[in-house]
Amino acid sequence: MATEIERDSHLILRAVYTWLEQEDDPKMGRYELSADEVLGVTGLPLERVEDAVKLLVSRDLLTALETYGGLQSVSPTADGRLEFQRVSTADEAPAAGNTYDVFLSHSSHDDQLSADVKLLLEHNGLTVFTTPSSIPSGKWEQQIEDALQDAVDCWVLLTPNALAQSVWVHHELGYYYGFRYGREIDQLGFHSHYIYPLEEPRPGLYDHLQGNDTDDIGNPEVVASIILESLRKPLNLPSDCEPRTYQTGSGGVIAGDSQFHQEAEGGIRAGLASDIESQGHWQIVIRPATFRQSRVSDFSALYGLVKDSQVRFATCDFPSMDSEAYAQSGESWMGEVFREDIPEAWTIHQSGQFVAISAFWDDLSQLCRRTGLSRESLFDLQQAVCFLTCVFEFAASLAKTLPGNDDMVIEVKANNVAGRQLATRRQLVSGGDHSTTSPSLSHVVTTPRGELVQRPRDFASESALELFKRFKWNPGERVIREIQAQTSYR
């Protein structure tokens, strides 16, 4: 004899089958019932609906409906409604051969955020396409369009970076929506999504699509949760997941914590040579994760902190230092400016923040003469690996001397790189177009101090690989290690 919950389940199944047999679909695949409507259609109060649905799922009856009847989901919603969602025709259903559950569109300035979101979604069973990791080689444009046609949902990270600097995110969402609209697959844009910062103004073209706002768009866990929630899936974190939040503002790599940002702008700009900024150059920030204005209480100790942490390689020093007698200073910072050899300027602040700007070594080398190209056309990968190794070795030494035990943040940014091609000391990198259209490329590492002290070259390798991916080139860690092995101390 059937139990009460089994009888309830039969009532729900009968209501679902009745709906599936309708020829028209006035609710566009989304059938919602209020508490009164649930009672009228099934005869069940809401408190009995959830138990009945769980029974159907446990007996695979909903799976059978999903497979043979076109039903996508049946579940009580958080606001007390029972929702049946179906795909009413074969044309409206996502194609059986869809390669990707999610196409994740984003600004290249948010590559690291997107990469972390991708890892979280994949850990939760979704297939994800996002640049640059999903395109190991070949023509980007065609592969992107193919992926857009072959994705169930498109999600755009509409960060301030994307709004201010990216054309591609708008193109990708427009192409996706236009393709599906033209094929009458998703005319109301239910599969076209975007995530944007709370209270951030949005372009008008996004108004009729599926928007989700958040006050923490730089947090990969928050972004992944929003996407999974749309699929009625909880976020399960990997056991080794480390919480990270990325800066997504148009200010770029230095525009992190507002206090650190204001401090850096005031210090480095005070003695900065404009000719450094006008050419290809690195912008480096090394700082504790939390702001303490007088972390280094003794102002006179600032220069010594940098001197004791300086890295002296056979090919270079970082940072360049002359003598404390030539140092410039402000209310809470001290630094030096160089205009000979490799132009460079740096400052160290009492908060523990170190900021540097340094011209590309390769722009000043003989590489340009060998290739016949102008210096503004090249980005030397060996010099980049060497410089980043210097930076992270220095950051590890500095981390050991700064008071406190909070995490360290290392931000690297290559500026004025649009149109440049990857090159070695002898020739351009072969195997396709390895150039970038982005004016700046950045990467941010947040790590416990102990990890930084123990593995500075690992972090340098990670940053180099992330930057090279923006040139559509992924040589693998072994190549980076081989270059690093040639970088020796004096």
N, C-alpha and C positions, 0 to 999 in steps of 0.2 A: 504494500500500500504506500502511495506517495506521501512524503512528508510535506509539511506546510511550505518549506523553502523550495522544494521541488515543484510544487504547484505554482508558487510565485514565479519560478524560473520559466515554466511553460507559458504563463501569461505574458512575460516579457518577450519570449521568443515569438509568440503569436503576433504581438504588436509590431515587432521588428519585421517579420515576414510580410505583414499587411502593408507596411510602409514600403518595403523593397519592391512589392508588386505594383506600386503606383507607376503609371506611365510618365506622368509629369513630375517635376521636382521643383515646386515653387520656392522651396527654402534653399536651393542651390547646394544640396548635399549636406546641409546641417539641420538636423531635426531636433529641436529643443522642446521639452515639456516642463511647465511649471509644476509645483506640487499638486495643485488642483487638477491639472491636465493629466499628470501621471496617475492620479486616483481615478480619473474618468476613463482613461484608455486601458489601464491594466487592473484597476480595482485595488491597487496597492498603495499604502502610505509610504512615504519616502524612507522611513527607517527600515522597511523590509526590502526596499529596492536594492540597496547596496549589497546585502547578504546574498540576494538572488543572483546578482550580476557576478559576484565572486564565485558562486557555485558553477555558473555557466563557464566561466574562464577555467576553473579547475578541471572541468570535464571536457575541455577543448571544444565546447559547442560554439563559442564565439569565434574560435579559430576556424571552425568549419564554415561558419557564416562568412567570415572574412575571405576565405578562399573561394567558396562556391557561390556566395550570394552578393559579393561586391561590397560587403560591409567593412568599414575601416575601424570603427571603435564604438563601444557602448559603455558609458560610465556616468555615475552621478558627478556633477560638477560641484566646485567649492561653494557656489552660491545657492545650492539647494535645487538644482535642476538636473533632469536626466537628459543626457545628450546622446543622440544616435548620429553618427556621421558616416556617410557612405560615398562611394563613387558610383554614379548612376549609370554611366555608359563606359564602354571600353575606351572611347576617345578621351573621356575626362580623367580616366585613371592614369596614374604615373606608369610609364611603360615598364613592362616586366624586366627589361634589360637595363634599367637605370643604373648607371655606374656609381653615382654619388647621391647620398641622401642630402648633403648640404654643399652648396657652392658658397664659400666665405670670401666676400669681397672687402677689400680694405686698402688704405693708403700704404705705400711702401714704408712710410715713417712708422707704421704700426705693425711691421713684419713680425716682430718678436711677440707682440700681443696675439696676433693671428696664429702664430705657430703654437703658442701655448693652448689657445682655445681648440685648435685642431687636435692636439694630443689628448685633451680632456674628452672631446666628443668621440674620438676613436676608441678611447678607453671605455666609453659607454656604448660601444657597438655601432656607431655611425661611420659611414664612409664620407670623407670630406675632401673637397678640392680647394686648395688655396695656393696662391703664388708666394714665394718662388718654389716651395718644396715639391709641389705636384708637377713641376715641369723640369725634369732633369736636363733636357736638351731639346733642340728643334725650335720651330717657329712658335713664339708665344701666342700671337694673336689667334691663329687657327686653333690651337689647343684650348685656349680660353673659351672661344666660341663653341667648340665641340662640347666642352664640359658644361657650359651654360645650357645647351640644348639637352644634356643628358643628366641634369640634376633635378631632384624632386623639389627642393626648396632653395631659394637664393636669399642669403642674409648679408646685409651691408653693415659694416661697422662705421657708422656715420659720425666719426670722431671730429673734433676741431681740426686735426690734421687733414682728414679726408675732405672736409668742407673748404678748407683754405688752400689746399695744395694738390688735390687729386682730381683728375678728369676721369680716370678709369672707373672709379666706383660708380659714378653716375651712368657712364656708358654701359657697364656690365649689368646693372640692375635694369636699365632701359632696354638693353638687348634681350635680357631674360624675359621681362614682362611682355615686350613686343612679340617675341617668338611664340610665347604661350598664348597670348591674346589672339595673334593671327591664326593660330591653329585651334582656337576656341577651346583651349584646355583650361585656362584660368582667367576668365575675362574680368573677374572682380578682384584679382590680385591677391587671393588668399595665400599663395605660395611665395609672394614677393615681400620680403621682410627687411626692416632696418632697425638698428639699435642706435639711439642717440642720447647725448647727455641731457639730464633733467634741465628744463628751462632754456635749452640751447635753441636758437631760431633755426628752422628747417626750410630748405627750398620748397616752393609750392608744389613741385612735381611729386613730392613724397606724401602729400596730404591724404590721398585716397588709398595708399598702400598700408601694409601692416606694421605699424610703428610700436616700438617698446622703449620707454625712457628709463634711464637709470642714473643715479648720482655717482656710480662707480664703474664707468665704462672702461677704465684702464685695468680692471681686475678680470683676469681670464676666467676665474671661477664664476663670477657674476654673469659674464657674457655666455658661457657654456650653459649655465643654469637656465637662462632665458630661452635659449634655443631648445634645450631638452624639455622644458616645461611646455613649449608649444606642441610637443609630441607626446605629452603626458608621461614623460620619463623623469625619474629623479636623477640628480647628479651624484655619481659615485666617484670618489676621488681615489687616485692611485695611492698606494701606501707610502711612496717616496715623494709625494707631491709637496712642493715648497711654495707657500703663499707668496705671490708677487703682484705688484701693481705697477703698471707702466704709465709714463707721462704721455698723454695723447693730444696735448695742446700744440698750436701752431708755432709756439716759441721754440720747439725742438729740444735738443738734448739737454741744454742747461736749464730749461724751464721746468724744473721739478718743484720741490717745496718752495713756496713763495719767498721765505726768508733767505734760503740759500741763493735763490735766483737774484734777488735784489742785491745781496752781498757781492755776488760774482760780477754782476754788471758794474757796480760801483768800483770794485777793485781793479779788474783787468782793463776796463776802459780808460782808467785814469792814466795808464802809462803805455797804452797799446798803439803800436805803429800802424797806421791805416794801410800801408803797403802790404802788410801781412794778410789782412783781411781781403784785399783786392785780388789775391791769387789763390791757387789751391792750397789749403791748409787744414791741419788737424785742430780740433777743439776738444780739450780734455777736461773732465771734471772728476775729481776723486774726493769723496767726502764720507763722513759717517751718515747713517740713515736718519738720525734724529738731530735736530738743530739745538745746539747749546752755544750761545754767543761767546762765552768765555771758557770754552772747553780747555784751551791752552791759556792758562791764567797769566803766564809771564810773557809779555809781548816780545821781550828781548830774546826769547828762546825760539821764535818762529824760524829765523834763517837757519839756525842750527838743526832744526827738525828736517828741513829739506836737504841740507848738506849731508847729514848722516844717512839719509835715505837715497841719495843720488845713485843712479845706476851708470856705471862706466863700462861701456862695451868697446870692443876694438874699433867699431865703425862709428860710434857716437856716444854722447853723454845724454842722459835725461834726468832732470831738466838741465839745460845749459846754465852754468853758474860761473860768475867771475869772482866777485869779492863782496862781502857785506858792505864794504865802504861805498860801493857803487849802487847798492840797492835803493829802490824807491819805497816809500811807505805811506800809509794813510792812517786813519783813526784806529783800525783794527786789522790791518793787513800789511804785508811786506812782499816785495817782489823785484824782479829784474826784467829788463828789456834788452834784447840783442838785435843788432841790425847787420852784423857781419856773418860770414859763413852761412849758417842756416838761421834766418830771422825767427826769433822766438820771444815770447813774453810769458811770464808766469807770476802768479801771486799765491801766497799762503795766508789764510785767515785764522783768527783766534778760535773760530768755530771748528777748526780742523779741516776746512774745505780748501782744496788745492785746485787751481784753475790755470790752464795753460793753453796757448795758441801757438802753433808751430807750422812754418811753411813746409810743403812737401819737399822732401829731400830730392826726389827724382826730378822735380822741376828745375833744380839747380845743378843737375848732373849732366854727364855727356850722353845720356841715353837718347835725347832728342836728336843729336847729330847722327847717331847710328841708324835710326829709323827714318830720318828725313821728315818726321812730323814735328809740329810745334809742341812746346812743353805743355800747353793747355790741353793737348789731345790724349795724354797718357796718364795711366795710374799704375805705378810699378808695384807688382804684387810682392816681390821680395823685400823691397823697402818698407812696404806696409806691414808685413809680418814682423820684420825687425823692429820697427817703431812700436807696434802694439806690444811686442814682447818687453821692450824697455818700459813702456807705460805700466804694464801689470806687475813687472818686477819691482818698479818703484812704488806702486800702490801697496804691494805686500810689505815692503820695508817701512813705508809710512804708517801702515795700519798697526805695526808693532810698537810704534813710538807714541801714537796719539792716545790720550787718556780715554778710558771707557772701554766697554766690550760690546757695543752695539754693532749691527751689521755695517758693512761698507758698501758704498754705491760707486761704481766706476762707469762713467758715461764717455763714450768716444764718438766723435762725429767728424766725417770727412766732408769739407765744404768746397764749393765751386768745382764739382765733378761732372756736371752735365756734359754729355758728349764725349767724355773720356773713354779710352779703351784700355783694357788690361794688357800689361806688357811685362816682360822680364828685362833684364839688363841687355839682352841680345835681340829680342824680337817680340812682336805682338803675340799674344796667346792665340794659338790656332784652334780650329774646330768650330767656327761660326762667329757670330757677332757677339763679342763680349764687351759691350759698351753699356752705359747707363744714361737715361734721360733725366734722372733725378738731380736736382742741384746739390742736395746734401744726403748723406747716408749716415745713419746713426745706429748704435747698439748700446744697450744698457745692461749692466750686470749688478745684481744685488746679492751679496753673499755674506755668510758669517765670516768674521775676521780669521778664524782658524783655517777655514777652507782656502781663503785668499793667500794666507801665508804659506800654506803647504803646496798649493797648486797654481801659482801665478801663470805658468806657461800654458796650462790647460785652458784657463780663462782667455788668455791672449789668442790661442788657437780657435776657440769658440767665436770670439769677436771677428777674427780674420775671415773665418768661413761664412759668417753671417753677412759681412760686407761683400765678399766675393759673389755670393748668391745674387746680389742686386745687379751684378754684371753678367748674370746668367751663366755662372761658372761655379761648379762645385767639385773641387779637386779631391776632396776627402781629407781626413785628418792626417794621414800618413805624409802627404806632400807638405803640409804645413810643418809637421814635425821635422822633416828633412831640412827645411829652410831654417827652422829654429836651431837645429843642431850646429848650423854654421855661425850662429850668433854667440860669440864668446866674450868673456870678461877680459878687460886689460890686465 
